[in-house]
Amino acid sequence: MTLKRSTFVAVSAAAVLSLAGTGVASAAPALPAGSSLPTVEQLSSQVPRVELPNEAYDLADQFGVQLPEFLARPGVSNAELNRVSTDVTAATAAHLRKQGHKDDTNA
């Protein structure tokens, strides 16, 4: 089956016209006139502080990894965290026993 020259020209012209307006847009948004990008100091003041456990800092020191400034050491010591964990575990077990649950080492 052969295409006639006029059909080929018409299809080619339609393809060219349909693709003519499909240029690739820039991914960066345009800034309004007179504005500038925020500085690192401005951005760092907007980042929320995140606390990591002390073990994360110990590992970072051990392997020579510098953690970003927005990561804060926890305000609670490991001993305090362990005490709270023990208290919560004991209170939960007491509550479950009070509700009729039985202790089971396989559970």
C-alpha positions in Angstrom: 0.0 0.0 0.0 1.5 3.3 -1.0 0.7 6.7 0.3 -0.1 9.5 -2.1 2.2 12.4 -2.0 -0.6 14.8 -0.9 -1.6 12.5 1.9 2.0 12.3 3.1 2.4 16.1 3.0 -0.9 16.6 4.9 0.0 14.1 7.6 3.5 15.6 8.0 2.2 19.1 8.2 -0.4 18.2 10.8 2.4 16.5 12.9 4.7 19.5 12.7 1.9 21.9 13.6 0.8 19.8 16.5 4.3 19.4 17.9 5.3 23.1 17.3 3.9 24.3 20.6 5.1 21.5 22.8 8.5 23.0 24.0 10.0 21.7 27.2 9.1 24.1 30.1 11.7 25.1 32.7 11.4 23.3 36.0 12.4 26.3 38.0 9.6 28.7 38.9 10.0 32.3 37.8 10.8 34.7 40.6 8.8 38.0 40.8 10.8 41.1 39.8 13.0 42.4 42.7 12.8 39.2 44.8 15.7 36.9 45.6 16.1 33.4 46.9 16.3 32.9 50.7 19.7 32.5 52.3 20.8 29.4 54.1 20.4 31.2 57.4 16.8 32.1 56.6 16.1 28.5 55.6 17.7 27.0 58.6 15.6 29.1 60.9 12.4 27.7 59.3 13.5 24.0 59.6 11.9 22.2 62.6 14.3 20.8 65.2 14.4 17.0 65.3 15.7 14.9 68.2 17.5 11.7 67.6 18.4 9.2 70.3 21.8 9.4 71.9 22.8 6.2 70.1 22.6 8.0 66.8 25.1 10.6 68.0 27.4 7.9 69.3 27.3 6.1 66.0 27.9 9.4 64.1 30.9 10.1 66.2 32.2 6.6 65.9 32.0 6.7 62.1 33.0 10.3 61.6 29.6 11.5 60.3 28.7 15.1 60.8 25.0 15.5 61.5 23.1 18.6 60.3 22.4 21.4 62.7 18.6 20.9 62.8 19.2 17.6 64.6 19.2 18.2 68.3 20.4 16.0 71.1 17.5 14.7 73.2 16.8 16.6 76.4 16.4 13.3 78.2 19.2 11.0 79.2 19.3 7.3 78.2 18.8 6.3 81.9 15.7 8.5 82.1 14.3 6.9 78.9 15.0 3.4 80.2 13.2 4.2 83.5 10.2 5.6 81.7 10.1 2.5 79.4 10.2 0.2 82.4 7.5 2.1 84.1 5.2 2.1 81.1 5.8 -1.6 80.5 4.9 -2.4 84.1 1.8 -0.2 84.1 0.6 -1.8 80.8 1.1 -5.3 82.2 -0.7 -4.4 85.4 -3.6 -2.9 83.4 -3.9 -6.0 81.2 -3.9 -8.3 84.2 -6.6 -6.2 85.8 -8.7 -6.5 82.6 -8.5 -10.3 82.8 -5.5 -11.1 80.5 -3.2 -13.9 81.7 0.6 -13.8 81.5 1.9 -15.9 78.6 5.5 -16.2 77.8 4.6 -17.3 74.2 2.5 -14.1 73.6 
